[in-house]
Amino acid sequence: MRRWLATMAIAVAALWGSGMSEAAEYRLVVHGGAGAMPRADMTREREAAVRAALTRSLEAGVAILRSGGSSVDAVSASVVVLEDSPYFNAGKGAVFTHEGRNELDASIMDGATLRAGAIAGVRRVRNPILLARAVMEKSPHVMLTGTGAEQFARSIGVQLVDPSYFRTEERWNQLQDALRKAKSRPHAQAWSDDAAMYLGTVGAVALDKQGRLAAATSTGGMTNKRWGRVGDSPIIGAGTYANAQCAVSATGWGEFFIRAAVAHDICARVAYKGDSIRTASEEAVLRVVPKLGGDGGVIALHRNGEFAMPFNTAGMYRGWIDSDGEAHTDIYPVESVS
């Protein structure tokens, strides 16, 4: 059985943040990916750096919310910070494909209007979330891919960089390790449990003072991915979804989040069944996805300010602004839930 069985009991019990009332003024939750580095391998220096990046992400988004800015602006700002950090699998810290390239995906959704934008398979866009937002706001489309997406980026002035910008030695070494292990395995088993720590997708969900929700997600995909593989992160309804009641950003093994339409499913459970955000997200992440054979986590936010952060991996980088207005971060199960 997959390793999620080992963490299921503790994940079900504690990984949510609520206690917020209908009067929630604004709220922000971010994640830096499920499948976090095991505790035994996490140095104090790395943990401090990860938490600092999550805190900067929260501060960037909440500054917008406090001043009355939109949830779309807040999630964009929060994700940009994480894309610029080498500690997460998005932007600067993206993993490598089988061919030794970095291919980036991202999506964003405005819950108030149901507008959405997404990009996939880009190699030169410094901040993919900004291009996804531009697709939403400056094009008639929802998703653009590859060279076409980069042509659109040039036409509207989104920053492009040399592909070498995305290279980090840590990610390159992870690819070499994955290539060695893959030699003795068929393609279907190339993404083993060993690769889980390489996921690290980033995302944010926000509620602004006007009661509007938004969600955003950005990723470099999976180490050693092939054939132009695209996961759930840029797929509206799978890795990202927001409407008037609910906003979700997902992280994990994308194939299974796509099959279960996880982000939309959580919001549908809230809208049609009347489930709480905690119940809806736990059902999707701790039951539906594992039953299919996948793992990962989500951050999910209700319009009343309640939020949930369930995951079925050893850990998930995450942070939130709580009712005290302060930034909080966690990595492993049951550390400091509000």
C-alpha positions in Angstrom: 0.0 0.0 0.0 1.2 3.5 -0.6 2.8 5.5 2.2 -0.3 7.6 2.8 -1.7 4.8 5.0 1.1 5.6 7.5 0.0 9.2 7.9 -3.8 8.9 7.4 -4.9 8.8 11.0 -3.0 12.0 12.1 -3.9 13.8 8.9 -7.6 13.2 9.3 -7.6 14.4 12.9 -5.9 17.7 12.8 -5.0 19.4 9.5 -7.6 22.2 9.3 -8.0 25.7 10.4 -11.4 27.1 11.2 -13.3 28.7 14.0 -13.9 31.7 11.8 -17.3 33.3 11.8 -19.5 34.6 9.0 -18.0 38.0 9.8 -14.5 37.1 8.5 -13.0 40.3 7.1 -10.4 38.7 4.9 -8.4 35.5 4.8 -5.3 34.1 3.1 -3.9 30.5 2.9 -0.9 29.4 1.0 0.9 26.1 0.3 4.3 25.1 -1.0 3.5 21.5 -1.8 2.6 18.2 -0.3 5.2 15.5 -0.1 7.5 17.6 2.0 11.0 16.4 2.9 10.9 13.8 5.7 11.5 15.2 9.2 14.7 13.1 9.5 16.2 14.8 6.5 15.0 18.4 7.2 17.8 20.5 8.5 17.1 23.5 10.8 18.5 25.8 8.1 16.3 24.5 5.4 13.2 24.5 7.6 13.9 28.1 8.6 14.3 29.1 4.9 11.1 27.4 3.9 9.1 29.0 6.7 10.6 32.4 5.9 9.5 32.1 2.3 6.0 31.0 3.3 5.8 34.0 5.6 7.0 36.4 2.9 4.3 34.9 0.6 1.6 35.5 3.3 2.9 39.1 3.9 2.8 39.9 0.2 -0.8 38.8 -0.1 -2.2 40.1 3.1 -0.8 43.5 2.5 -3.1 43.7 -0.5 -6.1 42.3 1.4 -5.7 44.7 4.4 -5.7 47.7 2.1 -8.9 46.6 0.5 -7.4 45.0 -2.6 -8.8 42.0 -4.5 -8.4 38.4 -3.8 -7.1 37.9 -7.3 -4.3 40.5 -6.6 -3.6 38.7 -3.3 -3.2 35.2 -4.6 -1.1 36.5 -7.5 1.3 38.3 -5.2 1.6 35.4 -2.8 2.4 32.9 -5.6 5.0 35.1 -7.2 7.0 35.1 -3.9 7.0 31.3 -3.9 7.9 31.1 -7.6 10.9 33.3 -6.9 12.2 30.9 -4.2 14.4 27.9 -5.0 12.8 25.9 -2.2 9.6 25.1 -4.0 8.8 23.3 -7.3 7.6 26.3 -9.2 9.4 29.1 -11.0 13.0 29.3 -9.8 12.9 25.9 -8.0 11.2 23.9 -10.7 12.1 20.3 -11.3 13.6 18.9 -14.5 12.0 16.8 -17.2 13.5 13.6 -18.5 15.2 15.7 -21.2 16.8 18.0 -18.6 14.4 21.0 -19.2 12.2 23.0 -16.9 8.5 23.1 -18.0 6.2 25.2 -16.0 2.4 25.2 -15.5 0.1 27.6 -13.6 -3.6 28.6 -13.3 -5.7 31.2 -11.6 -9.5 31.7 -11.0 -11.6 34.5 -9.9 -14.5 33.1 -7.9 -16.7 36.2 -8.2 -16.8 36.0 -12.0 -15.7 32.4 -12.8 -13.1 33.8 -15.1 -10.0 31.7 -15.3 -6.6 31.6 -17.0 -4.0 28.8 -17.3 -0.7 28.1 -19.1 1.2 24.8 -19.5 4.6 23.7 -20.7 6.4 27.1 -20.8 10.1 27.3 -20.5 11.0 31.0 -20.4 8.4 32.6 -18.3 9.9 33.8 -15.0 6.5 34.0 -13.1 4.0 31.6 -14.7 1.2 32.8 -12.5 1.4 36.3 -14.0 1.1 34.8 -17.5 -1.9 32.7 -16.4 -3.5 35.8 -15.0 -2.8 37.6 -18.3 -4.5 34.8 -20.2 -7.6 35.4 -18.0 -7.6 39.1 -18.3 -6.1 39.9 -21.7 -7.1 37.1 -24.0 -10.4 35.4 -25.0 -9.0 32.0 -23.9 -8.7 30.0 -20.7 -5.5 27.9 -21.4 -2.5 28.5 -23.6 0.5 26.1 -23.9 4.1 25.9 -24.9 5.5 28.2 -27.5 2.1 29.8 -28.2 1.8 30.8 -24.5 5.3 32.3 -24.7 4.4 34.2 -27.9 1.5 35.7 -26.1 3.8 36.6 -23.1 6.0 38.5 -25.5 3.1 40.3 -27.0 1.9 41.7 -23.7 5.3 42.3 -22.0 5.3 39.4 -19.5 8.9 38.9 -18.3 10.8 36.1 -20.1 14.2 34.8 -19.0 16.9 32.5 -20.3 16.0 28.9 -19.4 19.2 28.7 -17.3 17.5 30.9 -14.7 15.4 28.0 -13.5 18.4 25.6 -13.0 19.3 24.7 -9.4 21.9 22.0 -8.5 19.5 20.4 -6.1 16.8 19.8 -8.7 19.4 18.7 -11.3 20.8 16.1 -8.8 17.2 14.9 -8.2 16.8 14.3 -11.9 20.0 12.3 -12.1 18.9 10.2 -9.1 15.5 9.6 -10.7 17.1 8.6 -14.0 19.3 6.1 -12.3 16.4 4.6 -10.5 14.1 4.6 -13.6 16.5 2.4 -15.5 15.3 -0.7 -13.7 11.6 0.2 -13.8 9.0 0.2 -16.5 7.6 3.6 -17.5 4.5 3.1 -15.3 6.6 2.8 -12.2 9.1 5.6 -13.1 7.5 7.9 -10.5 8.1 6.0 -7.4 7.5 6.9 -3.7 11.1 8.2 -3.7 10.1 11.1 -6.0 7.3 12.4 -3.7 9.5 15.0 -2.1 10.2 16.5 -5.5 6.6 17.6 -6.0 6.3 21.0 -4.1 3.7 22.7 -6.2 2.7 26.1 -4.8 -0.6 27.8 -4.4 -2.8 30.4 -2.6 -6.5 31.0 -1.8 -7.9 34.3 -0.6 -11.0 36.0 0.6 -11.0 39.8 0.3 -13.0 42.4 2.2 -15.7 42.5 -0.5 -16.3 38.8 0.1 -14.7 37.7 -3.2 -12.7 34.4 -3.4 -9.8 33.5 -5.7 -7.4 30.6 -6.1 -4.0 30.2 -7.9 -1.6 27.3 -8.4 1.9 27.1 -10.0 4.2 24.1 -10.5 7.2 22.6 -12.3 5.5 19.3 -12.5 7.2 16.0 -11.6 10.9 15.1 -11.8 11.7 13.0 -14.9 8.3 13.8 -16.6 8.2 12.9 -20.3 6.3 13.5 -23.5 5.0 17.0 -22.6 3.2 15.6 -19.5 0.8 18.1 -17.8 -0.6 17.6 -14.4 -3.6 19.0 -12.5 -2.1 22.5 -11.6 -3.1 24.3 -14.8 -6.4 22.4 -15.2 -9.4 24.4 -13.9 -11.5 22.1 -11.7 -8.6 19.7 -11.0 -5.8 21.7 -9.4 -7.5 25.1 -9.1 -11.1 26.2 -8.7 -13.0 29.1 -7.1 -16.6 30.3 -7.1 -18.7 32.5 -4.9 -18.6 30.0 -2.0 -15.3 28.2 -2.1 -11.6 28.4 -3.4 -9.2 25.5 -3.7 -5.6 25.0 -4.7 -4.2 21.5 -4.9 -0.8 19.8 -4.7 0.2 16.2 -5.3 0.1 13.5 -7.9 -1.7 15.3 -10.6 -3.0 12.4 -12.6 -5.3 11.4 -9.7 -6.4 14.9 -9.0 -7.4 15.3 -12.6 -9.4 12.0 -12.6 -11.3 13.1 -9.5 -11.7 16.8 -10.5 -10.6 17.4 -6.9 -10.8 21.2 -6.7 -14.2 21.4 -8.3 -15.5 18.4 -6.4 -14.7 20.1 -3.0 -16.6 23.2 -4.0 -19.5 21.1 -5.4 -19.8 19.3 -2.1 -20.0 22.6 -0.3 -22.5 24.0 -2.8 -24.8 21.0 -3.4 -24.4 18.9 -0.2 -23.9 21.7 2.2 -20.7 20.2 3.5 -18.4 22.3 5.6 -15.1 23.1 3.9 -13.3 20.7 6.2 -15.7 17.8 5.5 -15.6 18.4 1.7 -11.8 18.7 1.4 -11.1 15.7 3.7 -13.5 13.5 1.7 -11.7 14.4 -1.5 -8.1 14.3 -0.2 -8.2 11.6 2.4 -10.7 9.2 0.8 -11.3 9.7 -2.9 -7.7 10.4 -4.1 -6.1 7.6 -2.0 -8.7 5.1 -3.2 -7.6 5.8 -6.7 -4.0 5.3 -5.7 -2.8 8.9 -5.5 -1.6 11.3 -2.8 -1.3 15.0 -2.1 -3.2 17.8 -0.4 -5.2 20.9 -0.8 -5.8 24.3 0.8 -9.5 25.2 0.7 -11.3 28.3 1.8 -15.0 29.1 2.4 -16.6 32.5 2.0 -17.2 32.5 5.7 -13.5 32.5 6.4 -13.2 28.8 7.4 -10.3 27.0 5.8 -8.9 23.4 5.6 -5.5 22.0 4.8 -5.7 18.2 4.6 -3.0 16.1 3.1 -2.1 12.4 3.0 1.6 12.6 2.6 4.4 12.9 5.3 4.0 16.7 5.2 2.8 19.7 3.4 4.4 23.2 3.4 1.6 25.6 4.3 0.8 28.9 5.9 -2.1 31.1 6.8 -3.2 34.4 8.1 -5.5 33.7 11.1 -8.0 35.8 13.0 -5.2 37.5 14.9 -3.8 38.9 11.6 -0.5 37.1 12.1 1.3 34.8 9.7 1.5 31.1 10.7 3.4 28.3 9.0 3.5 24.5 9.4 5.2 21.6 7.6 4.3 18.3 9.3 1.0 17.0 10.9 -0.4 18.5 14.1 2.2 21.2 14.8 0.2 24.4 15.5 -3.3 24.4 14.4 -5.4 27.4 15.4 
